[in-house]
């Protein structure tokens, strides 16, 4: 999988998350400062719900 950082991430700081997509459309999220840490996996529907919540201004 190819891991990417959000566009708004400051690449000079290791404190962010990275996201990857697999062939089934699942999104995988990991801590960029510890790539060997556990990975969270979200289905396409779960990821879409998350994105919609962010667009709506919901805070987590």
Residue pairs with C-beta under 8 A, 6 or more apart in sequence:
1 20
1 21
1 22
1 28
2 20
3 18
3 19
3 20
3 30
3 32
3 35
4 18
4 19
4 20
5 11
5 16
5 17
5 18
5 19
5 32
6 16
6 17
6 19
9 16
10 16
14 32
14 33
15 32
15 33
16 32
17 29
17 30
17 31
17 32
18 29
18 30
18 31
18 32
18 35
19 27
19 28
19 29
20 27
20 28
20 30
21 27
21 28
22 28
25 43
25 44
26 41
26 42
26 43
26 44
26 47
27 41
27 42
27 44
27 47
28 39
28 40
28 41
28 42
29 39
29 40
29 41
29 42
30 37
30 38
30 39
30 40
31 37
42 50
53 60
